[in-house]
Amino acid sequence: MEEKFNSVLAAAFDKDLSEVNDQMSSDTIAEWDSLKQMNIIVALEEEFDIYFEEDESILLKDYRGLFNAVKSKLEKKN
């Protein structure tokens, strides 16, 4: 799951997979704006077949928060 998650973020920011880490956030990456945020959410929803509520997705602006939210949704799904 982590590798797929990292691949989504790497693609969203046009970075090498090795550059993706748990320190990534909207505070540390200039291009992580509201549009990029929605692109990430949509990509994660498609990749993992999950759904984020709008109010939930607005709050998820860092690697750890996103990762934990995806993990939680996958656990509830199974």
Rosetta constraint file for C-alpha pairs under 8 A:
AtomPair CA 1 CA 5 HARMONIC 6.12 0.50
AtomPair CA 2 CA 6 HARMONIC 6.02 0.50
AtomPair CA 2 CA 67 HARMONIC 7.89 0.50
AtomPair CA 3 CA 7 HARMONIC 6.08 0.50
AtomPair CA 4 CA 8 HARMONIC 6.39 0.50
AtomPair CA 4 CA 47 HARMONIC 7.83 0.50
AtomPair CA 5 CA 9 HARMONIC 6.60 0.50
AtomPair CA 5 CA 44 HARMONIC 7.33 0.50
AtomPair CA 5 CA 67 HARMONIC 7.22 0.50
AtomPair CA 6 CA 10 HARMONIC 6.02 0.50
AtomPair CA 6 CA 17 HARMONIC 6.67 0.50
AtomPair CA 6 CA 20 HARMONIC 6.22 0.50
AtomPair CA 6 CA 21 HARMONIC 7.91 0.50
AtomPair CA 7 CA 11 HARMONIC 6.09 0.50
AtomPair CA 7 CA 17 HARMONIC 6.29 0.50
AtomPair CA 8 CA 12 HARMONIC 6.14 0.50
AtomPair CA 8 CA 40 HARMONIC 7.35 0.50
AtomPair CA 8 CA 43 HARMONIC 6.64 0.50
AtomPair CA 8 CA 44 HARMONIC 6.75 0.50
AtomPair CA 8 CA 47 HARMONIC 7.87 0.50
AtomPair CA 9 CA 13 HARMONIC 6.22 0.50
AtomPair CA 9 CA 20 HARMONIC 7.04 0.50
AtomPair CA 9 CA 40 HARMONIC 6.97 0.50
AtomPair CA 10 CA 14 HARMONIC 5.66 0.50
AtomPair CA 10 CA 15 HARMONIC 4.79 0.50
AtomPair CA 10 CA 16 HARMONIC 5.95 0.50
AtomPair CA 10 CA 17 HARMONIC 5.47 0.50
AtomPair CA 10 CA 19 HARMONIC 7.61 0.50
AtomPair CA 10 CA 20 HARMONIC 6.23 0.50
AtomPair CA 11 CA 15 HARMONIC 6.49 0.50
AtomPair CA 12 CA 36 HARMONIC 7.44 0.50
AtomPair CA 12 CA 39 HARMONIC 7.30 0.50
AtomPair CA 12 CA 40 HARMONIC 6.35 0.50
AtomPair CA 13 CA 31 HARMONIC 7.74 0.50
AtomPair CA 15 CA 19 HARMONIC 6.33 0.50
AtomPair CA 15 CA 20 HARMONIC 7.44 0.50
AtomPair CA 16 CA 20 HARMONIC 7.26 0.50
AtomPair CA 20 CA 24 HARMONIC 7.22 0.50
AtomPair CA 21 CA 63 HARMONIC 7.34 0.50
AtomPair CA 22 CA 62 HARMONIC 7.92 0.50
AtomPair CA 22 CA 63 HARMONIC 5.20 0.50
AtomPair CA 22 CA 64 HARMONIC 5.88 0.50
AtomPair CA 23 CA 28 HARMONIC 7.84 0.50
AtomPair CA 23 CA 62 HARMONIC 7.62 0.50
AtomPair CA 23 CA 63 HARMONIC 6.65 0.50
AtomPair CA 23 CA 64 HARMONIC 7.86 0.50
AtomPair CA 24 CA 28 HARMONIC 6.11 0.50
AtomPair CA 24 CA 29 HARMONIC 6.82 0.50
AtomPair CA 24 CA 62 HARMONIC 5.84 0.50
AtomPair CA 24 CA 63 HARMONIC 5.41 0.50
AtomPair CA 25 CA 29 HARMONIC 6.14 0.50
AtomPair CA 25 CA 32 HARMONIC 7.40 0.50
AtomPair CA 25 CA 61 HARMONIC 5.75 0.50
AtomPair CA 25 CA 62 HARMONIC 3.88 0.50
AtomPair CA 25 CA 63 HARMONIC 6.03 0.50
AtomPair CA 26 CA 30 HARMONIC 6.89 0.50
AtomPair CA 26 CA 31 HARMONIC 7.85 0.50
AtomPair CA 26 CA 32 HARMONIC 4.96 0.50
AtomPair CA 26 CA 33 HARMONIC 6.83 0.50
AtomPair CA 26 CA 61 HARMONIC 5.57 0.50
AtomPair CA 26 CA 62 HARMONIC 6.22 0.50
AtomPair CA 27 CA 32 HARMONIC 7.98 0.50
AtomPair CA 31 CA 36 HARMONIC 7.21 0.50
AtomPair CA 32 CA 36 HARMONIC 5.44 0.50
AtomPair CA 32 CA 37 HARMONIC 6.37 0.50
AtomPair CA 33 CA 37 HARMONIC 6.06 0.50
AtomPair CA 34 CA 38 HARMONIC 6.38 0.50
AtomPair CA 35 CA 39 HARMONIC 6.31 0.50
AtomPair CA 36 CA 40 HARMONIC 6.14 0.50
AtomPair CA 37 CA 41 HARMONIC 6.29 0.50
AtomPair CA 37 CA 58 HARMONIC 7.73 0.50
AtomPair CA 37 CA 61 HARMONIC 7.16 0.50
AtomPair CA 38 CA 42 HARMONIC 6.14 0.50
AtomPair CA 38 CA 57 HARMONIC 7.71 0.50
AtomPair CA 39 CA 43 HARMONIC 6.07 0.50
AtomPair CA 40 CA 44 HARMONIC 6.10 0.50
AtomPair CA 41 CA 45 HARMONIC 6.10 0.50
AtomPair CA 41 CA 52 HARMONIC 7.44 0.50
AtomPair CA 41 CA 57 HARMONIC 6.75 0.50
AtomPair CA 42 CA 46 HARMONIC 6.18 0.50
AtomPair CA 43 CA 47 HARMONIC 6.02 0.50
AtomPair CA 44 CA 48 HARMONIC 5.93 0.50
AtomPair CA 44 CA 49 HARMONIC 7.80 0.50
AtomPair CA 44 CA 50 HARMONIC 7.58 0.50
AtomPair CA 44 CA 70 HARMONIC 7.78 0.50
AtomPair CA 45 CA 49 HARMONIC 5.26 0.50
AtomPair CA 45 CA 50 HARMONIC 4.73 0.50
AtomPair CA 45 CA 51 HARMONIC 5.49 0.50
AtomPair CA 45 CA 52 HARMONIC 7.30 0.50
AtomPair CA 46 CA 50 HARMONIC 7.05 0.50
AtomPair CA 48 CA 70 HARMONIC 7.87 0.50
AtomPair CA 48 CA 74 HARMONIC 7.70 0.50
AtomPair CA 50 CA 70 HARMONIC 7.77 0.50
AtomPair CA 50 CA 73 HARMONIC 6.74 0.50
AtomPair CA 50 CA 74 HARMONIC 7.36 0.50
AtomPair CA 52 CA 56 HARMONIC 6.25 0.50
AtomPair CA 52 CA 57 HARMONIC 5.87 0.50
AtomPair CA 53 CA 57 HARMONIC 6.17 0.50
AtomPair CA 54 CA 58 HARMONIC 6.39 0.50
AtomPair CA 55 CA 59 HARMONIC 6.98 0.50
AtomPair CA 56 CA 60 HARMONIC 6.90 0.50
AtomPair CA 60 CA 65 HARMONIC 5.50 0.50
AtomPair CA 60 CA 66 HARMONIC 5.49 0.50
AtomPair CA 61 CA 65 HARMONIC 6.93 0.50
AtomPair CA 61 CA 66 HARMONIC 7.11 0.50
AtomPair CA 62 CA 66 HARMONIC 6.18 0.50
AtomPair CA 63 CA 67 HARMONIC 5.92 0.50
AtomPair CA 64 CA 68 HARMONIC 5.98 0.50
AtomPair CA 65 CA 69 HARMONIC 6.08 0.50
AtomPair CA 66 CA 70 HARMONIC 6.16 0.50
AtomPair CA 67 CA 71 HARMONIC 6.10 0.50
AtomPair CA 68 CA 72 HARMONIC 6.00 0.50
AtomPair CA 69 CA 73 HARMONIC 6.19 0.50
AtomPair CA 70 CA 74 HARMONIC 6.16 0.50
AtomPair CA 71 CA 75 HARMONIC 6.20 0.50
AtomPair CA 72 CA 76 HARMONIC 6.28 0.50
AtomPair CA 73 CA 77 HARMONIC 6.15 0.50
AtomPair CA 74 CA 78 HARMONIC 6.44 0.50
